[in-house]
Amino acid sequence: PISIDMGATHLDIVMTFPKDFPHHAPKKGWRTPAVALQALKIMMHEVVENDLAMLQTVNELVDAGCRQHQRKITYRVFRPEAILIHNSLNFDPKETSRMREIGRAQYRSLIG
């Protein structure tokens, strides 16, 4: 990531989806846009999870002395415990307010 290239030694990573992201098979009657949106969600989840795994692997290699040209990056991952919304194109004020409240509650639980 650019932040590491610029000298960051700690990252706070904010996710918009839970670790156990449900991969739903297309349902009967799904239209092409719905299938495409689901495919994008799955790909995005996989890319992010792979990036986190790579960060952890590089940190382990640095700890083992195998990567002298790199440095260990400490990081924290913040993510919701459940899916906040099933349709990211839904901008209903009630839904966005609900998601903000879930985020605030989870934040409060993290900071005590």
Backbone bond lengths (Angstrom), bond angles and torsions (degrees), N, CA, C in turn:
res aa  C-N    CA-C-N  psi(-1)  N-CA   C-N-CA  omega(-1)  CA-C   N-CA-C  phi
1 P - - - 1.459 - - 1.535 111.21 -
2 I 1.289 115.35 155.26 1.452 121.65 -179.24 1.524 110.86 -58.98
3 S 1.334 117.92 -39.98 1.465 120.62 -177.63 1.527 111.40 -60.94
4 I 1.321 118.23 -37.03 1.467 121.43 177.90 1.526 109.16 -69.81
5 D 1.321 117.10 -42.85 1.462 120.82 178.35 1.526 112.00 -61.12
6 M 1.333 116.24 -27.41 1.468 120.50 -179.30 1.526 112.39 -89.47
7 G 1.352 117.35 4.17 1.454 120.59 174.17 1.512 116.71 106.05
8 A 1.317 118.62 5.93 1.466 119.97 179.71 1.527 110.09 -61.29
9 T 1.323 115.91 141.54 1.465 121.05 176.53 1.523 111.22 -114.89
10 H 1.328 117.40 -8.83 1.459 122.17 177.98 1.525 108.68 -141.88
11 L 1.317 116.02 137.84 1.458 121.63 177.57 1.518 109.91 -123.58
12 D 1.314 117.17 137.18 1.457 123.55 166.23 1.517 105.29 -106.52
13 I 1.320 116.11 114.97 1.460 121.80 -174.45 1.524 108.09 -105.45
14 V 1.322 116.56 120.73 1.459 122.12 -178.09 1.521 108.57 -107.18
15 M 1.314 115.00 118.54 1.465 121.58 -179.63 1.524 109.97 -101.02
16 T 1.301 115.97 155.21 1.465 119.86 177.77 1.525 111.99 -107.87
17 F 1.329 116.43 6.62 1.461 119.65 -179.70 1.526 108.92 -143.79
18 P 1.335 117.53 155.30 1.465 120.36 -178.35 1.525 112.38 -72.18
19 K 1.329 115.30 164.16 1.465 119.99 179.06 1.528 111.41 -60.82
20 D 1.314 116.19 -45.26 1.470 120.78 -179.85 1.526 109.01 -90.40
21 F 1.313 114.88 76.95 1.457 121.98 -178.21 1.523 109.26 -75.42
22 P 1.323 117.97 122.50 1.471 119.23 -179.38 1.527 111.49 -72.68
23 H 1.297 115.96 130.16 1.468 122.28 178.08 1.518 107.35 -102.37
24 H 1.304 116.05 100.76 1.462 120.48 -178.45 1.524 110.34 -88.28
25 A 1.291 115.37 134.25 1.465 119.61 172.08 1.532 107.57 -72.69
26 P 1.312 117.39 147.62 1.468 119.03 178.20 1.529 111.06 -55.62
27 K 1.305 115.03 136.44 1.460 120.77 179.26 1.527 109.19 -89.18
28 K 1.307 114.56 156.39 1.464 119.69 178.14 1.528 108.65 -57.35
29 G 1.308 115.34 131.31 1.453 120.18 178.94 1.519 114.25 92.44
30 W 1.346 117.65 -3.17 1.473 119.16 177.26 1.516 108.43 -62.80
31 R 1.279 116.31 139.18 1.457 121.66 176.41 1.530 109.05 -92.78
32 T 1.306 115.47 164.40 1.461 121.81 -177.08 1.529 113.03 -52.13
33 P 1.347 120.79 -46.03 1.469 119.01 179.58 1.533 113.32 -60.04
34 A 1.315 117.55 -37.12 1.465 120.46 179.72 1.525 110.98 -67.83
35 V 1.312 116.74 -40.15 1.462 121.31 177.86 1.533 109.43 -66.03
36 A 1.326 117.01 -43.44 1.462 121.06 179.38 1.524 111.06 -63.30
37 L 1.319 117.80 -42.22 1.458 121.50 178.42 1.524 110.81 -62.77
38 Q 1.315 117.27 -42.75 1.466 120.76 178.00 1.529 110.60 -64.12
39 A 1.322 117.53 -40.25 1.470 120.80 178.28 1.527 110.54 -63.28
40 L 1.327 117.83 -41.26 1.463 121.31 177.54 1.524 111.59 -63.49
41 K 1.336 117.42 -40.77 1.465 120.75 178.18 1.528 110.69 -61.45
42 I 1.309 116.39 -44.42 1.464 121.00 -179.87 1.523 110.33 -63.84
43 M 1.340 117.06 -46.05 1.467 120.00 -179.86 1.522 111.02 -62.99
44 M 1.323 117.95 -42.86 1.452 121.31 -179.99 1.524 110.72 -62.01
45 H 1.325 116.51 -43.33 1.458 121.10 178.86 1.526 110.68 -61.28
46 E 1.318 116.75 -45.03 1.467 120.93 -179.07 1.527 111.73 -64.53
47 V 1.316 117.29 -42.14 1.466 120.74 179.28 1.526 110.47 -61.84
48 V 1.313 117.26 -46.72 1.466 120.98 -178.41 1.529 110.60 -65.14
49 E 1.319 117.57 -45.00 1.468 120.13 179.87 1.531 110.63 -63.72
50 N 1.328 117.79 -38.27 1.470 120.90 177.50 1.526 111.17 -66.63
51 D 1.334 117.55 -38.53 1.466 120.70 176.80 1.524 110.89 -62.74
52 L 1.325 117.14 -41.82 1.472 120.19 177.61 1.524 111.24 -64.47
53 A 1.317 116.95 -41.23 1.463 120.70 178.23 1.524 110.68 -63.35
54 M 1.328 117.49 -39.50 1.462 121.20 178.26 1.524 110.84 -65.64
55 L 1.319 117.53 -40.92 1.463 121.38 177.00 1.520 110.46 -59.34
56 Q 1.307 116.83 -44.96 1.462 121.17 178.95 1.534 111.07 -65.04
57 T 1.317 117.32 -41.28 1.468 121.05 179.39 1.527 111.02 -63.87
58 V 1.322 116.89 -44.96 1.463 119.68 178.68 1.530 110.09 -62.37
59 N 1.326 118.16 -41.60 1.463 120.92 177.29 1.528 111.21 -59.64
60 E 1.320 117.01 -41.44 1.467 120.61 179.01 1.535 110.71 -65.64
61 L 1.323 117.36 -38.88 1.466 120.95 178.11 1.532 110.85 -67.63
62 V 1.321 117.52 -38.39 1.466 121.17 176.16 1.522 109.60 -63.00
63 D 1.335 117.33 -45.43 1.469 121.31 178.15 1.526 111.74 -59.31
64 A 1.329 116.46 -35.50 1.469 121.25 -178.61 1.530 111.99 -81.32
65 G 1.334 117.11 -3.58 1.459 120.68 179.44 1.514 114.55 82.54
66 C 1.308 117.13 12.60 1.471 121.04 -177.09 1.519 113.75 -90.13
67 R 1.292 117.85 -6.62 1.467 121.24 -177.25 1.536 109.89 -132.79
68 Q 1.320 117.68 71.43 1.461 120.79 -177.94 1.528 112.64 -65.72
69 H 1.325 117.58 -26.45 1.461 120.71 -178.25 1.530 112.54 -82.42
70 Q 1.334 117.61 -2.07 1.463 121.33 178.41 1.518 109.48 -121.41
71 R 1.310 116.56 164.61 1.459 121.31 178.96 1.522 109.44 -123.31
72 K 1.318 114.81 156.74 1.452 120.17 178.63 1.526 109.36 -73.71
73 I 1.304 115.38 136.10 1.459 122.22 178.24 1.524 107.82 -112.51
74 T 1.319 116.85 118.81 1.462 118.94 174.05 1.525 107.42 -81.07
75 Y 1.304 115.89 150.17 1.458 118.60 -177.90 1.514 110.86 -155.65
76 R 1.315 114.27 155.44 1.470 122.65 172.84 1.520 106.58 -127.27
77 V 1.316 115.50 142.86 1.460 120.91 178.87 1.523 108.13 -114.43
78 F 1.311 115.83 126.17 1.461 122.35 176.49 1.522 107.28 -113.53
79 R 1.322 115.48 125.59 1.458 119.50 -179.40 1.521 109.07 -151.12
80 P 1.330 116.49 153.06 1.465 118.58 177.60 1.525 110.61 -68.08
81 E 1.306 115.18 155.60 1.465 119.87 179.00 1.523 111.84 -79.82
82 A 1.308 117.01 -20.19 1.465 121.99 -179.78 1.527 108.32 -142.74
83 I 1.307 116.51 165.43 1.462 120.67 176.97 1.517 108.73 -62.40
84 L 1.327 115.57 131.37 1.456 119.96 -178.92 1.523 111.95 -80.50
85 I 1.313 116.04 -38.85 1.458 120.08 -178.22 1.537 108.03 -151.86
86 H 1.286 116.71 144.40 1.463 120.37 -177.74 1.525 112.58 -89.48
87 N 1.308 116.88 -19.45 1.463 120.53 179.94 1.527 107.86 -126.25
88 S 1.322 116.83 105.45 1.464 120.37 -176.92 1.524 112.82 -69.64
89 L 1.304 117.22 -6.94 1.464 120.57 176.53 1.527 111.75 -95.62
90 N 1.323 117.07 7.06 1.464 122.13 178.43 1.527 108.50 -89.68
91 F 1.313 116.85 112.44 1.458 121.75 -178.59 1.526 111.83 -108.60
92 D 1.316 116.38 25.81 1.459 121.37 178.71 1.534 108.96 -59.79
93 P 1.333 118.44 124.60 1.463 121.03 -178.50 1.529 114.08 -54.69
94 K 1.319 117.53 -34.16 1.469 119.99 178.19 1.529 110.39 -64.94
95 E 1.333 116.59 -41.29 1.467 120.84 -179.62 1.527 111.61 -69.30
96 T 1.336 117.23 -43.41 1.463 118.97 179.76 1.520 110.59 -66.72
97 S 1.322 118.02 -35.41 1.465 121.21 176.16 1.528 110.54 -65.10
98 R 1.322 116.46 -41.74 1.468 121.36 177.94 1.525 110.67 -60.87
99 M 1.336 116.45 -43.60 1.461 120.19 -179.89 1.537 111.21 -64.92
100 R 1.337 116.57 -40.62 1.473 119.64 178.03 1.518 110.68 -61.60
101 E 1.315 117.27 -41.12 1.470 120.61 179.78 1.528 111.45 -65.23
102 I 1.317 117.04 -39.49 1.469 120.23 175.88 1.525 109.62 -61.89
103 G 1.311 117.09 -44.70 1.459 121.40 178.18 1.516 112.33 -61.95
104 R 1.321 117.30 -44.05 1.476 120.91 178.51 1.522 111.23 -62.04
105 A 1.323 116.69 -43.94 1.473 120.08 179.98 1.526 110.70 -62.80
106 Q 1.317 117.22 -42.30 1.445 119.76 179.95 1.527 110.32 -67.65
107 Y 1.321 117.64 -38.84 1.467 121.51 177.44 1.526 110.15 -61.00
108 R 1.343 116.02 -46.38 1.471 119.57 179.19 1.521 111.10 -59.71
109 S 1.321 117.16 -38.04 1.473 119.91 -179.91 1.527 111.28 -67.71
110 L 1.331 117.02 -28.24 1.463 120.47 -179.59 1.528 112.27 -78.66
111 I 1.326 116.61 -36.53 1.468 118.67 -176.30 1.516 112.85 -92.99
112 G 1.332 117.05 -6.82 1.456 121.16 175.40 1.445 112.13 85.47
